[in-house]
Amino acid sequence: EIKQGEEEPKYTFTAHKEAYDISFSKDNQLLVSSGKDGISLWIIDGENAGKNKGKIDAKKQNESIYSVDFQPNNTLVAYGRHDGSIGIWDWQQNQNKLSPIGNIRKSEDSRESVNLVRFSPDGTRFASVGDNGTIKIWDFEDSEKPQLLAEIIKGHESNDIRGFWLSSNNKILASSSSDNSIKIWKLEEVFKQYQNNQTIKQDDKTVTVLKGHTDSVNRVEISNDNKFIVSASEDGTVRVWDYNPSQIVKHPQLDKLYNSSCEFLRNYLKYSKSPDDEVKKLCL
């Protein structure tokens, strides 16, 4: 049991001027961290615990690395780069080398940073999100030649996508944003539309929208059994959603209540001389 104020950290790593992201290896023996100056790999268990096992130094390139993730087989680390590319680091075969084993380049007409990268639980799929709000999903069975499976452009009203997660069965992807929403993308239909050179439509076939948070949704995850989706928001709440594709969007009574309540609130704001600042954020 850890009591507040009584425990000191087991290790304190000071490899970054600013640290942005962390990821455990599946065997819990290693920890990789990313920051303003590169990537560091740490041993966190055993007789060498606390020692640095490898790094990619990005100081010379003045390049921030915002996101990092271990592939579940523990051999590869993916990281999002400030120049709009994604690095794949084989830390066992290529330790302390500046050149990753592969880069997934984005289009030359845009240079937005890659802010989030995540592997699926089985390591065969991989997803990334950039500053422009585009979600890309990759087939990663051949790590040296990842294949783009789909590109979701403008997935949210806000380009500020703050969280996303691939399900363990590779059937859905959950994303969250500063637009207060969570979206559940049905990947079979998303891939089908992309392969047919279609713009991915945001309708009932491709996406389910979860509404209820009243502020930015900073994090979203899917449980290992794919039954639950959990979200954390700046509104101060953590919400657990029971994911049932056939029922999750069918709440007409709740929708009716929400709409009528917001209509009343908008009228109140229209005629009230000094509405509370918190009230102003509702029903936007």
Number of C-alpha atoms within 10 A of each C-alpha: 4 7 6 6 6 6 9 8 5 8 10 8 11 9 18 15 10 13 19 16 17 18 19 19 18 14 9 12 14 20 21 22 25 27 22 20 21 27 28 22 24 20 18 18 13 8 8 11 15 17 14 17 18 18 21 19 17 17 11 8 9 12 16 22 28 24 27 28 26 25 25 18 13 19 13 20 24 23 29 28 25 21 16 21 21 26 20 23 26 20 20 12 11 13 16 19 15 13 14 20 16 17 19 17 11 16 9 7 6 11 15 17 20 26 26 25 26 26 24 19 19 16 20 17 23 27 23 24 29 24 18 19 23 18 23 18 24 19 17 20 14 9 15 12 13 18 16 17 19 21 20 20 15 14 22 22 13 15 18 20 30 18 23 25 24 27 22 18 12 18 13 21 21 24 27 30 26 21 18 21 23 29 22 21 23 19 20 13 16 23 20 15 16 17 12 9 10 11 13 21 16 16 9 11 13 20 22 18 17 15 12 10 21 20 19 21 26 20 21 23 21 22 14 12 9 18 12 14 20 17 22 20 21 15 12 12 13 14 14 14 13 13 17 11 12 7 9 13 15 10 9 9 9 10 13 11 11 13 13 11 12 15 12 10 15 16 10 12 14 9 9 10 8 7 12 10 8 8 11 12 10 13 13 8
